[in-house]
Amino acid sequence: MDFGIFFAAFGISLLELSEAGAVTAIYQGIYRGFKPVLYAIAGVLLVLVLHSPLVSTSFTYPPLTTYWLPQQ
């Protein structure tokens, strides 16, 4: 196992969880209900559970130079 990739993925996951918690706390104070918590759980599940395997197996990044550099 490559530890650099592991720690990078762990850091991104931790960032997603802390961001979702902060946004949930803000909306919890505004709306005073359980709906922000449900939206946060759905968002975290979407990003951490569904998005990661789909991107890693089926998406490749195209080279940027083909799209934004002028053609000669």
MDTraj code that builds the backbone (N, CA, C; nanometers):
import mdtraj as md
import numpy as np

residues = "MET ASP PHE GLY ILE PHE PHE ALA ALA PHE GLY ILE SER LEU LEU GLU LEU SER GLU ALA GLY ALA VAL THR ALA ILE TYR GLN GLY ILE TYR ARG GLY PHE LYS PRO VAL LEU TYR ALA ILE ALA GLY VAL LEU LEU VAL LEU VAL LEU HIS SER PRO LEU VAL SER THR SER PHE THR TYR PRO PRO LEU THR THR TYR TRP LEU PRO GLN GLN".split()
xyz = np.array([
    [0.0846, -0.1166, 0.0000],
    [0.0000, 0.0000, 0.0000],
    [0.0900, 0.1240, 0.0000],
    [0.0527, 0.2215, -0.0826],
    [0.1246, 0.3477, -0.0886],
    [0.0705, 0.4395, 0.0208],
    [0.1538, 0.4715, 0.1183],
    [0.1084, 0.5502, 0.2330],
    [0.0749, 0.6935, 0.1952],
    [0.1402, 0.7476, 0.0938],
    [0.1091, 0.8832, 0.0504],
    [-0.0335, 0.8944, -0.0007],
    [-0.0748, 0.7987, -0.0802],
    [-0.2121, 0.7975, -0.1325],
    [-0.3115, 0.7732, -0.0196],
    [-0.2756, 0.6844, 0.0725],
    [-0.3641, 0.6572, 0.1854],
    [-0.3873, 0.7820, 0.2699],
    [-0.2797, 0.8527, 0.3029],
    [-0.2944, 0.9719, 0.3867],
    [-0.3629, 1.0858, 0.3123],
    [-0.3422, 1.0949, 0.1819],
    [-0.4128, 1.1971, 0.1040],
    [-0.5630, 1.1685, 0.1019],
    [-0.6002, 1.0435, 0.0808],
    [-0.7425, 1.0069, 0.0815],
    [-0.8028, 1.0252, 0.2201],
    [-0.7267, 0.9935, 0.3232],
    [-0.7750, 1.0134, 0.4596],
    [-0.7965, 1.1619, 0.4890],
    [-0.7049, 1.2456, 0.4428],
    [-0.7177, 1.3894, 0.4642],
    [-0.8379, 1.4480, 0.3922],
    [-0.8606, 1.4060, 0.2685],
    [-0.9761, 1.4546, 0.1928],
    [-1.1056, 1.4077, 0.2587],
    [-1.1086, 1.2850, 0.3051],
    [-1.2280, 1.2339, 0.3729],
    [-1.2543, 1.3091, 0.5025],
    [-1.1495, 1.3368, 0.5782],
    [-1.1652, 1.4115, 0.7022],
    [-1.2119, 1.5544, 0.6744],
    [-1.1618, 1.6130, 0.5670],
    [-1.2060, 1.7468, 0.5289],
    [-1.3540, 1.7465, 0.4918],
    [-1.3985, 1.6463, 0.4193],
    [-1.5403, 1.6360, 0.3813],
    [-1.6285, 1.6222, 0.5042],
    [-1.5864, 1.5416, 0.5997],
    [-1.6669, 1.5235, 0.7206],
    [-1.6723, 1.6507, 0.8052],
    [-1.5605, 1.7198, 0.8184],
    [-1.5615, 1.8426, 0.8985],
    [-1.6407, 1.9528, 0.8288],
    [-1.6324, 1.9600, 0.6975],
    [-1.7117, 2.0592, 0.6235],
    [-1.8612, 2.0307, 0.6363],
    [-1.8985, 1.9056, 0.6242],
    [-2.0396, 1.8697, 0.6384],
    [-2.0892, 1.8992, 0.7792],
    [-2.0068, 1.8754, 0.8795],
    [-2.0459, 1.9057, 1.0162],
    [-2.0627, 2.0546, 1.0406],
    [-1.9743, 2.1355, 0.9826],
    [-1.9844, 2.2802, 1.0012],
    [-2.1086, 2.3362, 0.9327],
    [-2.1346, 2.2926, 0.8114],
    [-2.2527, 2.3407, 0.7390],
    [-2.3798, 2.2926, 0.8080],
    [-2.3786, 2.1714, 0.8591],
    [-2.4948, 2.1195, 0.9306],
    [-2.5219, 2.2008, 1.0572],
    [-2.4176, 2.2371, 1.1287],
    [-2.4361, 2.3165, 1.2496],
    [-2.4951, 2.4534, 1.2181],
    [-2.4520, 2.5125, 1.1082],
    [-2.5062, 2.6429, 1.0687],
    [-2.6542, 2.6307, 1.0338],
    [-2.6877, 2.5337, 0.9487],
    [-2.8280, 2.5193, 0.9088],
    [-2.9162, 2.4666, 1.0213],
    [-2.8577, 2.3926, 1.1135],
    [-2.9339, 2.3464, 1.2293],
    [-2.9770, 2.4656, 1.3148],
    [-2.8892, 2.5643, 1.3264],
    [-2.9237, 2.6836, 1.4005],
    [-3.0276, 2.7699, 1.3307],
    [-3.0299, 2.7658, 1.1990],
    [-3.1252, 2.8481, 1.1238],
    [-3.2633, 2.7832, 1.1198],
    [-3.2689, 2.6541, 1.0845],
    [-3.3977, 2.5891, 1.0587],
    [-3.4546, 2.5137, 1.1775],
    [-3.3756, 2.4845, 1.2803],
    [-3.4231, 2.4209, 1.4041],
    [-3.4977, 2.2891, 1.3827],
    [-3.4525, 2.2100, 1.2885],
    [-3.5170, 2.0821, 1.2654],
    [-3.4131, 1.9745, 1.2407],
    [-3.4603, 1.8578, 1.2008],
    [-3.3718, 1.7441, 1.1751],
    [-3.3333, 1.7350, 1.0277],
    [-3.3957, 1.8177, 0.9432],
    [-3.3700, 1.8109, 0.7991],
    [-3.2242, 1.8403, 0.7610],
    [-3.1559, 1.9391, 0.8204],
    [-3.0141, 1.9605, 0.7853],
    [-2.9249, 1.8406, 0.8150],
    [-2.9566, 1.7675, 0.9211],
    [-2.8771, 1.6486, 0.9540],
    [-2.8963, 1.5417, 0.8479],
    [-3.0180, 1.5247, 0.8019],
    [-3.0435, 1.4259, 0.6968],
    [-2.9740, 1.4633, 0.5664],
    [-2.9758, 1.5925, 0.5328],
    [-2.9059, 1.6374, 0.4124],
    [-2.7552, 1.6174, 0.4245],
    [-2.7005, 1.6396, 0.5423],
    [-2.5572, 1.6191, 0.5631],
    [-2.5199, 1.4716, 0.5514],
    [-2.6018, 1.3853, 0.6087],
    [-2.5759, 1.2411, 0.5981],
    [-2.5834, 1.1964, 0.4526],
    [-2.6826, 1.2459, 0.3801],
    [-2.6954, 1.2100, 0.2386],
    [-2.5765, 1.2619, 0.1580],
    [-2.5308, 1.3827, 0.1877],
    [-2.4164, 1.4376, 0.1156],
    [-2.2879, 1.3627, 0.1428],
    [-2.2651, 1.3281, 0.2675],
    [-2.1442, 1.2531, 0.3023],
    [-2.1481, 1.1144, 0.2399],
    [-2.2634, 1.0499, 0.2425],
    [-2.2739, 0.9184, 0.1783],
    [-2.2516, 0.9279, 0.0284],
    [-2.3044, 1.0311, -0.0325],
    [-2.2856, 1.0487, -0.1764],
    [-2.1389, 1.0676, -0.2115],
    [-2.0705, 1.1506, -0.1355],
    [-1.9309, 1.1803, -0.1682],
    [-1.8378, 1.0664, -0.1287],
    [-1.8511, 1.0137, -0.0084],
    [-1.7554, 0.9147, 0.0396],
    [-1.7847, 0.7726, -0.0061],
    [-1.9105, 0.7377, -0.0209],
    [-1.9434, 0.5990, -0.0525],
    [-1.9653, 0.5792, -0.2016],
    [-2.0447, 0.6635, -0.2641],
    [-2.0781, 0.6409, -0.4050],
    [-1.9798, 0.7042, -0.5019],
    [-1.9322, 0.8226, -0.4718],
    [-1.8504, 0.8967, -0.5667],
    [-1.7118, 0.8358, -0.5837],
    [-1.6482, 0.7947, -0.4773],
    [-1.5099, 0.7482, -0.4838],
    [-1.4899, 0.6255, -0.5725],
    [-1.5684, 0.5176, -0.5583],
    [-1.5462, 0.4027, -0.6469],
    [-1.5811, 0.4325, -0.7921],
    [-1.6809, 0.5168, -0.8153],
    [-1.7188, 0.5474, -0.9533],
    [-1.6110, 0.6268, -1.0241],
    [-1.5543, 0.7239, -0.9575],
    [-1.4513, 0.8074, -1.0195],
    [-1.3237, 0.7289, -1.0397],
    [-1.2863, 0.6487, -0.9436],
    [-1.1583, 0.5790, -0.9541],
    [-1.1598, 0.4702, -1.0602],
    [-1.2761, 0.4174, -1.0970],
    [-1.2775, 0.3083, -1.1944],
    [-1.3229, 0.3501, -1.3333],
    [-1.3977, 0.4595, -1.3453],
    [-1.4552, 0.4870, -1.4765],
    [-1.4218, 0.6235, -1.5336],
    [-1.3410, 0.7040, -1.4659],
    [-1.3161, 0.8391, -1.5145],
    [-1.1675, 0.8614, -1.5277],
    [-1.1257, 0.9057, -1.6435],
    [-0.9867, 0.9442, -1.6629],
    [-0.9833, 1.0911, -1.7011],
    [-0.8853, 1.1614, -1.6521],
    [-0.8755, 1.3036, -1.6795],
    [-0.8115, 1.3262, -1.8161],
    [-0.8756, 1.4016, -1.9035],
    [-0.8151, 1.4299, -2.0339],
    [-0.7032, 1.5324, -2.0195],
    [-0.6124, 1.5368, -2.1146],
    [-0.5080, 1.6390, -2.1058],
    [-0.5685, 1.7783, -2.1228],
    [-0.5283, 1.8721, -2.0396],
    [-0.5869, 2.0058, -2.0432],
    [-0.5449, 2.0855, -2.1660],
    [-0.4295, 2.0562, -2.2204],
    [-0.3798, 2.1379, -2.3308],
    [-0.4653, 2.1246, -2.4562],
    [-0.5346, 2.0146, -2.4721],
    [-0.6179, 1.9968, -2.5917],
    [-0.7402, 2.0864, -2.5911],
    [-0.7842, 2.1293, -2.4748],
    [-0.9093, 2.2025, -2.4680],
    [-0.8919, 2.3538, -2.4592],
    [-0.7887, 2.4019, -2.3929],
    [-0.7849, 2.5448, -2.3708],
    [-0.6717, 2.6173, -2.4411],
    [-0.5797, 2.5466, -2.5035],
    [-0.4774, 2.6147, -2.5826],
    [-0.5254, 2.6349, -2.7255],
    [-0.4910, 2.7477, -2.7871],
    [-0.5361, 2.7706, -2.9252],
    [-0.4710, 2.6737, -3.0231],
    [-0.5476, 2.6367, -3.1227],
    [-0.4972, 2.5446, -3.2261],
    [-0.4080, 2.6211, -3.3224],
    [-0.3010, 2.5577, -3.3702],
    [-0.2118, 2.6235, -3.4671],
    [-0.2243, 2.5634, -3.6027],
])
top = md.Topology()
chain = top.add_chain()
for i, resn in enumerate(residues, 1):
    res = top.add_residue(resn, chain, resSeq=i)
    for name in ("N", "CA", "C"):
        top.add_atom(name, md.element.get_by_symbol(name[0]), res)
traj = md.Trajectory(xyz[None], top)
